Amino acid sequence: MTVSRLTGVLGARADGVTLGPDMDPELVAELRAALVEHEVLVVPGQGLSPQEQAGFSHLLGPYSEVPFVQPVPEHPEVIKVVKEASEPEAFNFGGVWHSDFSFLDAPPAFTVLHALDVPDVGGDTVWASMTAAHDLLPEEMRQTLEQVTCVHSASASYSPAQQALHSGLSGMDIRTSESAEETREHPLLCTHPETGKRSLFFNGTYVRALRGPGVGDGSEAGSREESRLLKWLHEFTTHVRFTVRHRWSDGDVVLWDNRSTQHVALNDYAGQRRELNRTTVAGTEPVA
Ligand code: SIN
């Protein structure tokens, strides 16, 4: 396996490797090390069935629960991310900056996304490094954020009011629920459990409120200061200087570390079909 960097910030491409459930443990360890170091790893030219993708994901860790989105009939751990050519107006899955299911007690460590049928043009995915964002925080701001916890919830995406949005995708079965209103608090400045690097565990989609001295009390109807800080955090963490962008080809597998990145799927391919299979690998509770 050869690994080459894609930007000066995050992302790498791994060539000369075939992913699958029966990979050599040393190669898996090498792949995992490259993934946590570069945060996003592109592995081109793969051909995994849902069963094989789930089996490969198990080599990185146990299955992470997938709320709201129904799995493919062929495998309970795999979800299909699909928007049909006939759905030009539909909101695409993952089309806002987020870190996968950060509202869980223990959000997924990794996501594995396998491209099956991608548009000729458009439909790229962009990731931002929360490690790089942390490292460029102005010192005064870093001190303020040190004491802040984020209130995560799926309410803006999966509460019943959002059902019509998801029902625009005929190839996905997304079932919203009142349970989306449940909240979990995670520290804002976290230490990566494998690299020990610090990062900002933030995303503007699932972080609905902040708790911290002079910032907020954790309730959604927060102060002007809290709204201002939420907006600042979103704009700062998704700045182009922290990003890598991937132009998909059929067969690509991209793995990313949800503990140190956010991502967004660009919805710029109206009239074309885009289909990928996704698995998620369990993580641990984020720690300050
Ligand atoms: C996701 O957010 O998991 C989907 C990303 C993508 O479709 O590019």
Boltz pocket constraint, residues with backbone or C-beta under 6 A from the ligand:
constraints:
  - pocket:
      binder: B
      contacts: [[A, 81], [A, 93], [A, 94], [A, 95], [A, 100], [A, 111], [A, 113], [A, 123], [A, 124], [A, 125], [A, 263], [A, 264], [A, 265], [A, 266], [A, 276], [A, 278]]
      max_distance: 6.0
